[in-house]
């Protein structure tokens, strides 16, 4: 029996690339998008608490960089169901070897890849095509009083967004920048 999912570490503690291996036949395909057994055997002993879908209409739009603070820190699994995105995870963990480093991964409806983003990372993306849909699995339910973010244009991060930013929400555009008072998140 072949594996339906594989997880590969990406050089930042806990950040992993998940690859789905679809079963194809003349009717179409079947893809496993989550498997607790595989996650638990890979050291991710977290239950899914919430599942969300975002739809982004236009190429160039940036969403994020968002995270939740303790005690509602969350692990996220992000998959692109339609279109193509430049998906970014930023390490905000205090005392991490990769503190303030970021990793970007192209996720698309065609490449069968997802990002597994651990607690203590901010997440955002840029739509690389019109009409993108992302599916999110979260290990904590949304907690409005514990949401936070980092400005996606912060020069301290220097994220190399691949396209000119065509739109961003007022909320995201006004997220704080990293300054010398930011010492990182306790996880």
PADREN-742364 format. One record per residue (C-alpha): residue in one letter; x, y, z; residue number from 0; chain. Coordinates in Angstrom, 2 decimals, decimal comma, padded with zeros to 5 digits. Each point is the difference from the previous one (the first is absolute). Example, Ala and Ser with C-alpha at 12.3 -4.5 7.8 and 13.67 -1.06 7.14 Angstrom:
% PADREN-742364
res_east_north_up_n_chain
A_012,30_-004,50_007,80_0_A
S_001,37_003,44_-000,66_1_A
This chain:
% PADREN-742364
res_east_north_up_n_chain
X_000,00_000,00_000,00_0_A
X_001,38_003,42_-000,93_1_A
X_000,01_002,95_002,35_2_A
X_-002,84_002,44_-000,53_3_A
X_001,93_002,85_001,68_4_A
X_003,65_000,73_000,66_5_A
X_001,46_002,62_002,33_6_A
X_003,44_001,52_-000,63_7_A
X_001,78_002,39_002,43_8_A
X_000,88_003,38_-001,53_9_A
X_002,98_001,04_002,15_10_A
X_-002,01_002,03_002,53_11_A
X_-000,92_-002,03_003,08_12_A
X_-003,55_-001,29_-000,47_13_A
X_-000,61_001,53_-003,44_14_A
X_-000,76_-002,79_-002,47_15_A
X_-001,02_-000,50_-003,58_16_A
X_-002,90_-002,40_-000,36_17_A
X_-000,36_-001,70_-003,37_18_A
X_-003,20_-001,74_-000,95_19_A
X_000,16_-003,01_-002,26_20_A
X_-003,29_-000,27_-001,90_21_A
X_-001,48_-003,27_-001,13_22_A
X_-000,96_000,42_-003,64_23_A
X_-002,33_-001,98_-002,22_24_A
X_-002,19_000,62_-003,03_25_A
X_-002,62_001,80_002,16_26_A
X_002,40_002,48_001,57_27_A
X_001,89_-000,11_003,27_28_A
X_-000,12_-000,35_003,76_29_A
X_002,42_001,90_002,24_30_A
X_000,48_-000,33_003,73_31_A
X_000,41_003,50_001,36_32_A
X_000,42_-000,91_003,69_33_A
X_000,80_-003,19_001,91_34_A
X_000,34_000,07_003,78_35_A
X_001,99_-003,26_-000,06_36_A
X_002,67_001,48_-002,29_37_A
X_000,07_003,29_001,94_38_A
X_000,30_-001,76_003,37_39_A
X_002,75_-002,33_-001,27_40_A
X_001,88_003,13_-001,19_41_A
X_-000,16_001,55_003,46_42_A
X_-002,94_002,29_-000,66_43_A
X_-002,32_-001,12_002,79_44_A
X_-002,63_002,68_-000,57_45_A
X_-003,69_-000,35_-000,65_46_A
X_-001,70_002,16_-002,63_47_A
X_-002,33_002,50_001,69_48_A
X_-001,14_002,12_-002,95_49_A
X_000,01_-000,13_-003,81_50_A
X_-000,27_003,17_-002,13_51_A
X_-000,02_000,93_-003,68_52_A
X_001,16_003,34_-001,39_53_A
X_-000,79_001,25_-003,48_54_A
X_002,18_002,68_-001,57_55_A
X_-001,35_001,44_-003,21_56_A
X_002,98_001,75_-001,54_57_A
X_003,62_-000,68_-000,84_58_A
X_002,46_002,07_002,06_59_A
X_-002,13_000,20_003,16_60_A
X_001,93_-000,52_003,25_61_A
X_-001,63_-001,37_003,16_62_A
X_001,81_-000,18_003,33_63_A
X_002,34_-000,38_001,81_64_A
X_-002,24_-001,40_002,77_65_A
X_000,40_-002,12_003,13_66_A
X_-001,69_-000,67_003,32_67_A
X_001,76_000,49_003,33_68_A
X_000,16_-002,38_002,94_69_A
X_-002,04_-001,70_001,35_70_A
X_-001,67_-000,16_-003,46_71_A
X_003,15_-000,50_-002,08_72_A
X_-000,85_-002,29_-002,85_73_A
X_001,52_-002,36_-002,48_74_A
X_-001,43_000,54_-003,51_75_A
X_-000,07_-002,23_-003,04_76_A
X_-000,50_002,16_-003,11_77_A
X_-000,99_-001,46_-003,39_78_A
X_-000,90_001,71_-003,27_79_A
X_-003,13_-001,49_-001,57_80_A
X_-000,31_002,43_-002,91_81_A
X_002,52_002,29_-001,66_82_A
X_003,57_000,59_001,12_83_A
X_001,51_001,86_002,99_84_A
X_003,37_001,01_001,42_85_A
X_-000,49_-001,26_003,56_86_A
X_002,24_001,44_002,75_87_A
X_000,79_-001,14_003,55_88_A
X_002,08_002,27_002,29_89_A
X_001,68_-001,36_003,14_90_A
X_-000,87_002,28_002,95_91_A
X_001,07_-002,40_002,76_92_A
X_002,19_001,50_002,69_93_A
X_003,43_-001,68_000,13_94_A
X_-000,59_-001,89_-003,28_95_A
X_003,08_-000,53_-002,20_96_A
X_-002,11_001,31_-002,91_97_A
X_-001,62_002,95_001,85_98_A
X_-001,37_002,53_-002,55_99_A
X_000,92_-002,23_-002,95_100_A
X_-002,68_-000,87_-002,50_101_A
X_-000,75_-002,83_-002,38_102_A
X_-002,15_000,30_-003,11_103_A
X_-001,60_-002,85_-001,89_104_A
X_-002,05_000,08_-003,15_105_A
X_-003,26_-001,81_000,64_106_A
X_-002,38_-000,68_-002,85_107_A
X_-002,94_-002,11_-001,03_108_A
X_002,41_-002,00_-002,15_109_A
X_003,07_-000,66_002,18_110_A
X_-001,63_-001,96_002,88_111_A
X_002,03_001,86_002,64_112_A
X_-001,01_001,50_003,35_113_A
X_001,90_001,81_002,73_114_A
X_-000,10_-001,26_003,57_115_A
X_000,66_003,15_002,03_116_A
X_000,74_-000,48_003,71_117_A
X_-000,93_002,21_002,94_118_A
X_002,04_003,17_000,20_119_A
X_000,03_000,71_-003,73_120_A
X_-001,85_002,79_-001,78_121_A
X_-001,67_-000,98_-003,26_122_A
X_-000,96_001,90_-003,13_123_A
X_-000,18_-000,41_-003,74_124_A
X_-000,16_001,78_-003,33_125_A
X_-002,38_-001,15_-002,71_126_A
X_001,94_-000,86_-003,16_127_A
X_-003,19_-000,50_-002,00_128_A
X_-003,58_001,23_000,08_129_A
X_-002,62_-001,95_001,97_130_A
X_002,14_-001,78_002,59_131_A
X_-001,49_-002,20_002,70_132_A
X_001,95_-001,14_003,04_133_A
X_-001,02_-002,66_002,50_134_A
X_001,29_000,39_003,58_135_A
X_000,04_-002,57_002,80_136_A
X_000,57_001,64_003,42_137_A
X_000,83_-001,65_003,33_138_A
X_-001,80_002,79_001,92_139_A
X_-003,25_001,78_-000,71_140_A
X_000,21_003,66_-000,90_141_A
X_000,44_002,14_003,14_142_A
X_-000,58_003,69_-000,88_143_A
X_001,71_001,35_003,11_144_A
X_003,14_-002,00_-000,79_145_A
X_000,53_000,80_-003,67_146_A
X_003,07_001,91_-001,08_147_A
X_002,08_000,66_-003,06_148_A
X_003,09_001,47_-001,58_149_A
X_-000,01_002,43_-002,89_150_A
X_000,64_-001,94_-003,23_151_A
X_002,10_002,87_-001,39_152_A
X_002,26_000,17_003,07_153_A
X_003,59_000,72_-001,07_154_A
X_001,28_-002,04_002,97_155_A
X_-001,45_-003,07_-001,75_156_A
X_000,70_001,08_-003,61_157_A
X_-002,49_-002,44_-001,48_158_A
X_000,52_-000,10_-003,73_159_A
X_-003,62_000,01_-001,16_160_A
X_000,13_-001,24_-003,61_161_A
X_-002,59_002,46_-001,38_162_A
X_-000,82_003,63_000,64_163_A
X_-002,59_000,08_002,79_164_A
X_-003,33_000,74_-001,70_165_A
X_-002,09_000,13_003,19_166_A
X_000,33_-000,47_003,75_167_A
X_-002,53_000,55_002,77_168_A
X_000,29_003,11_002,19_169_A
X_000,45_-002,31_002,96_170_A
X_002,96_-001,83_-001,56_171_A
X_001,58_003,18_-001,38_172_A
X_-000,07_001,46_003,53_173_A
X_001,38_-003,03_001,83_174_A
X_003,04_000,92_002,12_175_A
X_003,56_-000,16_-001,25_176_A
X_002,69_-001,94_001,84_177_A
X_001,99_002,32_002,25_178_A
X_002,76_-000,45_002,58_179_A
X_-002,62_-000,57_002,73_180_A
X_-001,30_-003,15_-001,71_181_A
X_001,77_-002,89_001,70_182_A
X_-002,09_-002,80_-001,49_183_A
X_-002,82_-002,30_001,05_184_A
X_000,12_-002,43_002,91_185_A
X_-001,20_-003,40_-001,20_186_A
